Structures are given as C-alpha cells and as structure tokens.
Amino acid sequence: MKDGKTRRKLSDEETILWHRVERTVTPLRDRAVVRPEFNQDEMAREFREALSGGDQSPKPEKRRAADIRSPIQHDHRPPAPRSRKPEPLIDRPTTRKIAKGRISIDSRVDLHAMTQDQAHDRLYAFLASARSRGDRHVLVVTGKGRSPGSEGVLKRMVPVWLNGPRFSELVSGYSSASRHHGGEGAIYVRLRRLSRPDGSMRR
C-alpha cells in the first residue's frame, strides 16, 4: 500500500553520493539492486563541483604567454655608449708658458730610432726617474716620421701610452710642443707631484 507520500526524486549530487555509498554495501541475495539512472560524464562533473563547493563563477582566461612577465626586468634597448675617458691635456696657458720659457723644461728624452717596445720601456723609465727627482715638466721627442721608410709610429703611439693606465700614476697632462721645441715631433709632459705625507697625490 502506498502511504500517500510522494517519493522525492534524488538530486544529481545525492545520486552521485548514493552511487559512492552503494559500492560499499553488500546487496541481499533475494533482492535485486536498483540502480538510479545517471550519466557518468555529468556525474563526474557534478561530483567535482560538489567537492569544490559548487563555485560556478567563471574562471579567468589563461593569460597568453606574451602577457606573462618575468620578475627580472629586461631592457632590450642597446646599451648607452661608454663615455671615453678625457685625455689629460695640459691647458693652453701653461703650454704657452712652457713654449716661451716662463716655465722651464726640467729634462728631456729622445726616442728616435727605437722600436715600439724599446720606446715604451725607455719612456716609462725616464718619466719615473724624472718624477722621483721632482721634475715637473719634461720634453719627449718622438720624431715627425718624415724620414724614408718611417710611418711616424712613435708620434702616434706615445700619446696613447701617456693616456693609458700604466702611465697615469706618473703623468697628469701632455700637449704638443711648440715649433722651436720640435713641433709635431715632440710632446710636453707634465708629471704628477710626489705624494703628500698622507699618501695622497698632488697634481
């Protein structure tokens, strides 16, 4: 007999849970197991949603690879060119005073007929010795490179050496000599003063 009550239909979530419980129960021999009808794909989807709390809010779209930024900032602009170290040139007023004899030339060295290696070592030894004596301004003769077969290598290289790191401890400036001191074939060199008692350099 019917008790007059209408049997409520199981919801999808209840159906899924019932199916899970059903697997743990051993059915009676004289009764057939009545399995509720369900769609397995739909059941799996509903079960996942039930476990996640039933959040039906739309999921954010996956960001494109191009939108994913590395925490390390990359600057694709070409690096700015390094500013070249200015050449330690002697100012013009001082150069004119040396040319006119108002500032004396303490010593001089002639690098004629030397190879680059010979001239480089000779120049360094000369400047180091002159500075140790307290010389302030010296004359370095390189030659103009106008003799047959000469390319004026020392004329070009001596300023490069004077501007290099090895000579920076000795030289505070240089400039082309006046005509009566050799013109294009000679260079005025100003040496650094000896260090103060506290070890600092004086220009």
C-alpha positions as CSV (number, residue, x, y, z in Angstrom):
1,M,0.0,0.0,0.0
2,K,1.0,3.5,-0.6
3,D,1.3,5.7,2.4
4,G,0.1,8.7,0.3
5,K,3.5,10.4,0.3
6,T,5.2,11.3,-2.9
7,R,8.7,10.0,-3.1
8,R,11.1,12.8,-3.8
9,K,13.5,12.4,-6.7
10,L,17.1,12.4,-5.8
11,S,19.2,15.3,-6.9
12,D,22.2,14.8,-9.1
13,E,24.5,15.4,-6.1
14,E,22.6,12.9,-4.0
15,T,22.7,10.4,-6.9
16,I,26.4,10.7,-7.0
17,L,26.8,10.2,-3.3
18,W,24.4,7.3,-3.3
19,H,26.4,5.7,-6.1
20,R,29.6,6.0,-4.0
21,V,27.9,4.6,-0.9
22,E,26.4,1.8,-2.9
23,R,29.8,0.4,-3.7
24,T,30.5,-0.3,-0.1
25,V,27.3,-2.2,0.6
26,T,26.8,-5.9,0.0
27,P,23.3,-6.5,-1.5
28,L,20.9,-9.1,-0.1
29,R,20.6,-12.3,-2.2
30,D,16.9,-12.2,-2.6
31,R,16.6,-8.6,-3.7
32,A,17.9,-7.0,-6.8
33,V,19.8,-3.8,-6.6
34,V,18.0,-0.9,-8.3
35,R,20.5,1.5,-9.7
36,P,19.4,5.0,-10.4
37,E,19.9,6.2,-13.9
38,F,22.7,8.7,-14.3
39,N,25.1,10.0,-16.9
40,Q,28.6,9.2,-16.0
41,D,30.2,12.3,-17.6
42,E,27.5,14.5,-15.9
43,M,28.0,12.7,-12.7
44,A,31.8,13.3,-12.7
45,R,31.3,16.9,-13.4
46,E,28.7,17.4,-10.7
47,F,30.9,15.5,-8.2
48,R,33.9,17.7,-8.9
49,E,31.7,20.8,-8.4
50,A,30.3,19.4,-5.2
51,L,33.8,18.8,-3.8
52,S,34.9,22.3,-4.8
53,G,31.9,23.9,-3.1
54,G,29.8,24.4,-6.1
55,D,31.5,27.6,-7.3
56,Q,30.0,28.3,-10.6
57,S,31.8,31.6,-11.1
58,P,33.6,31.9,-14.5
59,K,37.2,31.1,-14.4
60,P,39.6,33.7,-15.6
61,E,41.0,33.1,-19.1
62,K,44.5,31.8,-19.3
63,R,47.0,34.6,-19.9
64,R,48.8,34.5,-23.1
65,A,52.5,33.7,-23.0
66,A,53.2,37.2,-24.2
67,D,51.4,38.7,-21.2
68,I,53.4,36.7,-18.7
69,R,56.2,38.9,-17.4
70,S,59.4,37.8,-15.8
71,P,60.2,39.3,-12.4
72,I,63.5,40.2,-13.8
73,Q,63.3,43.4,-15.8
74,H,64.9,43.1,-19.3
75,D,65.9,46.2,-21.1
76,H,66.0,45.5,-24.8
77,R,67.4,48.9,-25.7
78,P,71.0,49.0,-26.9
79,P,73.4,49.9,-24.0
80,A,74.5,53.5,-24.0
81,P,78.0,54.0,-25.4
82,R,80.5,54.3,-22.7
83,S,81.9,57.8,-22.3
84,R,85.6,57.8,-23.2
85,K,88.0,59.0,-20.5
86,P,89.1,62.5,-21.4
87,E,92.7,62.9,-22.3
88,P,94.8,64.6,-19.6
89,L,95.8,67.5,-21.7
90,I,97.9,70.5,-20.4
91,D,95.9,73.7,-20.6
92,R,96.8,76.3,-23.2
93,P,98.1,79.0,-20.9
94,T,100.5,76.5,-19.3
95,T,101.6,75.3,-22.7
96,R,102.3,78.8,-23.9
97,K,104.3,79.5,-20.8
98,I,106.4,76.4,-21.4
99,A,106.9,77.4,-25.1
100,K,108.1,80.9,-24.1
101,G,110.4,79.6,-21.4
102,R,108.3,81.1,-18.5
103,I,108.0,77.5,-17.2
104,S,111.3,75.6,-17.5
105,I,111.7,72.2,-19.1
106,D,113.3,70.1,-16.4
107,S,114.6,67.2,-18.6
108,R,114.1,65.6,-22.0
109,V,114.3,62.2,-23.7
110,D,114.8,61.3,-27.4
111,L,113.1,58.2,-28.6
112,H,114.4,58.4,-32.2
113,A,115.4,55.1,-33.9
114,M,113.8,52.9,-31.2
115,T,111.2,50.2,-31.7
116,Q,107.9,50.5,-30.1
117,D,108.9,48.1,-27.3
118,Q,112.2,49.9,-26.7
119,A,110.5,53.3,-26.8
120,H,107.7,52.2,-24.4
121,D,110.1,50.9,-21.8
122,R,112.5,53.8,-22.2
123,L,109.7,56.4,-21.8
124,Y,108.3,54.8,-18.7
125,A,111.8,54.5,-17.1
126,F,112.6,58.2,-18.0
127,L,109.3,59.5,-16.6
128,A,109.6,57.5,-13.4
129,S,113.1,58.7,-12.8
130,A,112.2,62.3,-13.6
131,R,109.3,62.3,-11.2
132,S,111.4,60.8,-8.4
133,R,113.8,63.7,-8.9
134,G,111.0,66.2,-8.5
135,D,110.8,67.2,-12.2
136,R,107.6,68.8,-13.2
137,H,107.7,69.4,-16.9
138,V,109.7,67.3,-19.4
139,L,110.1,67.1,-23.2
140,V,109.6,63.8,-25.1
141,V,111.0,63.8,-28.6
142,T,109.2,61.2,-30.9
143,G,110.2,62.4,-34.3
144,K,107.9,63.5,-37.1
145,G,108.1,60.3,-39.1
146,R,109.2,62.0,-42.3
147,S,112.4,60.0,-42.9
148,P,112.3,57.5,-45.7
149,G,110.5,54.3,-44.7
150,S,109.2,55.8,-41.5
151,E,105.5,55.9,-40.7
152,G,105.6,58.0,-37.6
153,V,104.6,55.1,-35.3
154,L,106.1,56.7,-32.1
155,K,104.4,60.0,-33.0
156,R,101.0,58.2,-32.9
157,M,101.7,55.8,-30.0
158,V,103.3,58.0,-27.4
159,P,100.1,59.9,-26.7
160,V,98.2,56.6,-26.5
161,W,100.7,55.4,-23.9
162,L,100.6,58.6,-21.9
163,N,96.8,58.2,-21.7
164,G,97.0,54.6,-20.6
165,P,96.7,53.1,-17.1
166,R,100.4,52.3,-16.7
167,F,101.4,55.9,-17.1
168,S,98.5,57.5,-15.3
169,E,100.4,57.3,-12.0
170,L,103.2,59.4,-13.4
171,V,101.5,61.8,-15.9
172,S,99.0,64.5,-15.2
173,G,98.9,66.0,-18.6
174,Y,100.6,66.4,-22.0
175,S,100.4,68.6,-25.1
176,S,102.1,69.1,-28.5
177,A,105.3,71.0,-28.3
178,S,105.9,74.4,-29.9
179,R,107.9,74.6,-33.1
180,H,111.2,75.5,-31.6
181,H,111.0,72.5,-29.2
182,G,110.3,70.1,-32.0
183,G,106.7,70.9,-33.1
184,E,104.8,67.8,-34.3
185,G,107.7,65.6,-33.4
186,A,107.8,66.4,-29.6
187,I,105.4,66.5,-26.6
188,Y,105.4,68.4,-23.4
189,V,104.6,66.1,-20.5
190,R,103.6,67.4,-17.0
191,L,104.4,64.9,-14.2
192,R,102.5,64.3,-11.1
193,R,104.0,65.7,-8.0
194,L,105.3,63.4,-5.3
195,S,102.7,62.2,-2.8
196,R,101.9,64.2,0.3
197,P,102.9,62.8,3.7
198,D,99.4,61.3,4.0
199,G,99.9,59.4,0.7
200,S,97.6,61.4,-1.5
201,M,98.7,62.5,-4.9
202,R,99.2,66.1,-5.8
203,R,98.8,67.3,-9.4
